[in-house]
Amino acid sequence: MACRPAASVAHCDAVGGCSLLEALDDAMFAAIGGDEAAMLDARRLWTDACAALGCDLLEESREQYLRYAVEVTRELQCDPVRRPQQMLAAVEILEMLSR
């Protein structure tokens, strides 16, 4: 999803962006872990953050989410216990953040 041009950190604070980013972090990491309710929150919060904040403010978080999702998928591939729901959740996050 395309986001607005970069916003300043002061703008982030002014629009409640820091609390939005904190909520987004919580939702993304829980969603990657396989929490279905968090997946819904993550999708909504990502859309809200893209609309409210600039690309520069989101890019660092986006990179962290992508790295963690890739790490989780790699670990799950090597795990003898199959957890398809968690794998699917991580792949869904990868897909959402790659648009």
C-alpha positions as protocol buffer text, in pm:
chain_id: "A"
residue {
  index: 1
  type: MET
  ca { x: 0 y: 0 z: 0 }
}
residue {
  index: 2
  type: ALA
  ca { x: 142 y: 337 z: -98 }
}
residue {
  index: 3
  type: CYS
  ca { x: 184 y: 583 z: 183 }
}
residue {
  index: 4
  type: ARG
  ca { x: 199 y: 959 z: 204 }
}
residue {
  index: 5
  type: PRO
  ca { x: 525 y: 1155 z: 171 }
}
residue {
  index: 6
  type: ALA
  ca { x: 746 y: 1162 z: 476 }
}
residue {
  index: 7
  type: ALA
  ca { x: 616 y: 1327 z: 790 }
}
residue {
  index: 8
  type: SER
  ca { x: 830 y: 1477 z: 1062 }
}
residue {
  index: 9
  type: VAL
  ca { x: 872 y: 1317 z: 1401 }
}
residue {
  index: 10
  type: ALA
  ca { x: 692 y: 1618 z: 1551 }
}
residue {
  index: 11
  type: HIS
  ca { x: 401 y: 1545 z: 1315 }
}
residue {
  index: 12
  type: CYS
  ca { x: 408 y: 1184 z: 1435 }
}
residue {
  index: 13
  type: ASP
  ca { x: 361 y: 1305 z: 1793 }
}
residue {
  index: 14
  type: ALA
  ca { x: 100 y: 1563 z: 1696 }
}
residue {
  index: 15
  type: VAL
  ca { x: -129 y: 1316 z: 1520 }
}
residue {
  index: 16
  type: GLY
  ca { x: -89 y: 1046 z: 1783 }
}
residue {
  index: 17
  type: GLY
  ca { x: 145 y: 860 z: 1552 }
}
residue {
  index: 18
  type: CYS
  ca { x: 370 y: 729 z: 1826 }
}
residue {
  index: 19
  type: SER
  ca { x: 81 y: 554 z: 1998 }
}
residue {
  index: 20
  type: LEU
  ca { x: -34 y: 431 z: 1656 }
}
residue {
  index: 21
  type: LEU
  ca { x: 312 y: 285 z: 1590 }
}
residue {
  index: 22
  type: GLU
  ca { x: 316 y: 118 z: 1932 }
}
residue {
  index: 23
  type: ALA
  ca { x: -24 y: -40 z: 1869 }
}
residue {
  index: 24
  type: LEU
  ca { x: 92 y: -144 z: 1522 }
}
residue {
  index: 25
  type: ASP
  ca { x: 405 y: -308 z: 1667 }
}
residue {
  index: 26
  type: ASP
  ca { x: 199 y: -506 z: 1917 }
}
residue {
  index: 27
  type: ALA
  ca { x: -49 y: -617 z: 1652 }
}
residue {
  index: 28
  type: MET
  ca { x: 212 y: -707 z: 1388 }
}
residue {
  index: 29
  type: PHE
  ca { x: 428 y: -919 z: 1616 }
}
residue {
  index: 30
  type: ALA
  ca { x: 125 y: -1098 z: 1760 }
}
residue {
  index: 31
  type: ALA
  ca { x: -15 y: -1154 z: 1410 }
}
residue {
  index: 32
  type: ILE
  ca { x: 314 y: -1300 z: 1288 }
}
residue {
  index: 33
  type: GLY
  ca { x: 293 y: -1530 z: 1589 }
}
residue {
  index: 34
  type: GLY
  ca { x: -39 y: -1662 z: 1460 }
}
residue {
  index: 35
  type: ASP
  ca { x: -292 y: -1458 z: 1659 }
}
residue {
  index: 36
  type: GLU
  ca { x: -596 y: -1426 z: 1428 }
}
residue {
  index: 37
  type: ALA
  ca { x: -750 y: -1129 z: 1611 }
}
residue {
  index: 38
  type: ALA
  ca { x: -416 y: -948 z: 1597 }
}
residue {
  index: 39
  type: MET
  ca { x: -404 y: -1011 z: 1220 }
}
residue {
  index: 40
  type: LEU
  ca { x: -726 y: -813 z: 1177 }
}
residue {
  index: 41
  type: ASP
  ca { x: -588 y: -535 z: 1397 }
}
residue {
  index: 42
  type: ALA
  ca { x: -257 y: -536 z: 1210 }
}
residue {
  index: 43
  type: ARG
  ca { x: -429 y: -494 z: 873 }
}
residue {
  index: 44
  type: ARG
  ca { x: -643 y: -206 z: 1004 }
}
residue {
  index: 45
  type: LEU
  ca { x: -357 y: -36 z: 1186 }
}
residue {
  index: 46
  type: TRP
  ca { x: -122 y: -69 z: 887 }
}
residue {
  index: 47
  type: THR
  ca { x: -381 y: 100 z: 665 }
}
residue {
  index: 48
  type: ASP
  ca { x: -433 y: 372 z: 927 }
}
residue {
  index: 49
  type: ALA
  ca { x: -58 y: 427 z: 968 }
}
residue {
  index: 50
  type: CYS
  ca { x: -4 y: 450 z: 592 }
}
residue {
  index: 51
  type: ALA
  ca { x: -276 y: 714 z: 570 }
}
residue {
  index: 52
  type: ALA
  ca { x: -163 y: 914 z: 874 }
}
residue {
  index: 53
  type: LEU
  ca { x: 217 y: 892 z: 869 }
}
residue {
  index: 54
  type: GLY
  ca { x: 490 y: 931 z: 611 }
}
residue {
  index: 55
  type: CYS
  ca { x: 687 y: 655 z: 446 }
}
residue {
  index: 56
  type: ASP
  ca { x: 1007 y: 738 z: 635 }
}
residue {
  index: 57
  type: LEU
  ca { x: 839 y: 692 z: 972 }
}
residue {
  index: 58
  type: LEU
  ca { x: 693 y: 357 z: 867 }
}
residue {
  index: 59
  type: GLU
  ca { x: 988 y: 216 z: 675 }
}
residue {
  index: 60
  type: GLU
  ca { x: 1197 y: 119 z: 978 }
}
residue {
  index: 61
  type: SER
  ca { x: 899 y: -58 z: 1136 }
}
residue {
  index: 62
  type: ARG
  ca { x: 811 y: -224 z: 805 }
}
residue {
  index: 63
  type: GLU
  ca { x: 1166 y: -360 z: 774 }
}
residue {
  index: 64
  type: GLN
  ca { x: 1150 y: -499 z: 1129 }
}
residue {
  index: 65
  type: TYR
  ca { x: 818 y: -673 z: 1060 }
}
residue {
  index: 66
  type: LEU
  ca { x: 951 y: -820 z: 736 }
}
residue {
  index: 67
  type: ARG
  ca { x: 1270 y: -947 z: 903 }
}
residue {
  index: 68
  type: TYR
  ca { x: 1075 y: -1105 z: 1187 }
}
residue {
  index: 69
  type: ALA
  ca { x: 822 y: -1267 z: 952 }
}
residue {
  index: 70
  type: VAL
  ca { x: 1103 y: -1413 z: 740 }
}
residue {
  index: 71
  type: GLU
  ca { x: 1279 y: -1537 z: 1055 }
}
residue {
  index: 72
  type: VAL
  ca { x: 959 y: -1705 z: 1176 }
}
residue {
  index: 73
  type: THR
  ca { x: 897 y: -1876 z: 840 }
}
residue {
  index: 74
  type: ARG
  ca { x: 1255 y: -2008 z: 834 }
}
residue {
  index: 75
  type: GLU
  ca { x: 1225 y: -2143 z: 1188 }
}
residue {
  index: 76
  type: LEU
  ca { x: 891 y: -2306 z: 1108 }
}
residue {
  index: 77
  type: GLN
  ca { x: 1035 y: -2475 z: 799 }
}
residue {
  index: 78
  type: CYS
  ca { x: 1295 y: -2647 z: 1017 }
}
residue {
  index: 79
  type: ASP
  ca { x: 1059 y: -2731 z: 1301 }
}
residue {
  index: 80
  type: PRO
  ca { x: 952 y: -3098 z: 1299 }
}
residue {
  index: 81
  type: VAL
  ca { x: 617 y: -2992 z: 1447 }
}
residue {
  index: 82
  type: ARG
  ca { x: 410 y: -2841 z: 1167 }
}
residue {
  index: 83
  type: ARG
  ca { x: 224 y: -2519 z: 1250 }
}
residue {
  index: 84
  type: PRO
  ca { x: 54 y: -2422 z: 924 }
}
residue {
  index: 85
  type: GLN
  ca { x: -161 y: -2152 z: 1083 }
}
residue {
  index: 86
  type: GLN
  ca { x: 143 y: -1964 z: 1212 }
}
residue {
  index: 87
  type: MET
  ca { x: 325 y: -2011 z: 878 }
}
residue {
  index: 88
  type: LEU
  ca { x: 24 y: -1873 z: 692 }
}
residue {
  index: 89
  type: ALA
  ca { x: 4 y: -1575 z: 927 }
}
residue {
  index: 90
  type: ALA
  ca { x: 370 y: -1488 z: 868 }
}
residue {
  index: 91
  type: VAL
  ca { x: 327 y: -1522 z: 492 }
}
residue {
  index: 92
  type: GLU
  ca { x: 15 y: -1301 z: 502 }
}
residue {
  index: 93
  type: ILE
  ca { x: 217 y: -1029 z: 677 }
}
residue {
  index: 94
  type: LEU
  ca { x: 495 y: -1064 z: 418 }
}
residue {
  index: 95
  type: GLU
  ca { x: 239 y: -1025 z: 141 }
}
residue {
  index: 96
  type: MET
  ca { x: 69 y: -725 z: 302 }
}
residue {
  index: 97
  type: LEU
  ca { x: 397 y: -540 z: 357 }
}
residue {
  index: 98
  type: SER
  ca { x: 532 y: -619 z: 11 }
}
residue {
  index: 99
  type: ARG
  ca { x: 260 y: -431 z: -176 }
}
